[in-house]
Amino acid sequence: MVKYLVKDIDEGVKLLRLDDDRTRFFEAAWHIPEGITYNAYLIDAPGGQILVDTWKATYSDLLMEALGEVTRPGRIKYVIVNHAEPDHTGSLPAVLGEAREAKVIVNAAGEKVLRAKYRLRNEVVHVEGTRSMDLLGEEMTFIHVPWVHWPETMFTYQGRTGTLYTCDVFGSFSIPPGHSVDPGDARYLRSAEKYLITVMGYYRKHVLSAIERIDSLGLRISRIAPSHGGVWEGDVREPLRLYRAWAGAEPRSRSVSMAYVSMYGSIEAAASRIFNELSSRGIGVSATAITDSEYPDLEEFLVDANDASAIVLATPTYDTGVHPRMKFLLELMREKFRGVEKPVAAIVSYGWGSNAARYVETVLRETGMKVLAVETFRESLEEGQASRVADLIAGAIG
């Protein structure tokens, strides 16, 4: 059931959170049975009120209802737009319809999006680069972090409370039971990593640059307030550490993540042999099987692969090329793992001929991964192929 939460998170700062358990496929792409939240923040400054971000357009009426519980929307004097994507600005027209005199704080790149999409007519205050200003008695710093998602993305830092409002960055899928993140909640952390990889994996290097930028500014951050998921409170070194590790695809353990497509069993048998060879060398293996009886969420494989030391992919030939399910996975990896230098091996089966092996190797090399081997076979692996792949992987990951 869709509902909202209004919660004081500091003196004069309210979280306005919409809990969305209806959206099944975020961005019409990512399966999210865990749901998602949209977070906005209302700051009661000495000289008036400031709204940081809004909600998806679908929930505009609910946002206005939530605002109406704590203020008269016409009292809002500024709306800060950290990110112009519609899940954070969809309710902006409804807000500005009530707060007619409110000024919109955004950079030039963001203004172009807002004017094109919403025919924005309110006065705009431009903030570029890193800029600090007194806003209604609150010392606010605006930090442009281009391409952590879109080119206009920025963070906003509130000096009085030490709150860094980060929109998508440090966000998560899932609907936390409370307003803040429990750093010991493994399920939540997996959803956060899943969010980073699927939604922002293409921009990994920019996420890492943004974290370094924040470190370099020497801000006294006591809270990170994203626009999806829970609020990080207290020791914010932990989310910074986690995001560095996730964006950098740092291995958690000596392990391999395997994904394979098997139509009639030959690839499954080959994958099983490689699984056993790796296990016998003390390497942990997680396997994602796509068969005629199961089609698991590829998002989960992407998380496993991000955490693994190495990756193994196995596919049959299909219409002289790669099986369409594996082709889709490879294209996801091309986009979301670009620049990730993990060791990878691939296995390709064929009957009469195949261009699949060439395609697999090309995509993996374009991604930037270290291609250890692309083994091919007819119907069943030849003697020594499975052990050769396992030896190459063991040698690569140490």
Secondary structure, DSSP 8 states (H G I E B T S, - for coil): --EEEEEEEETTEEEEEEEE-S-SEETTTEE-TT-EEEEEEEEEETTEEEEE----GGGHHHHHHHHHHHS-GGGEEEEE-S--SHHHHTTHHHHHHH-TT-EEEE-HHHHHHHHHHH---S-EEE--SEEEEEETTEEEEEEE-TTSSSTT-EEEEETTTTEEEEETTT--SS--SSSB--TT-HHHHHHHHHHHHHHHGGGHHHHHHHHHHHHHHT----EEEESSS-BEES-THHHHHHHHHHHTT--SSSEEEEEEE-SSSHHHHHHHHHHHHHHHTT-EEEEEEE-SS----HHHHHHHHHHSSEEEEEEEEETTEE-HHHHHHHHHHHHHTTT---EEEEEEE-SS--SHHHHHHHHHHHHT-EEEEEEEESSS--TTHHHHHHHHHHHHH-
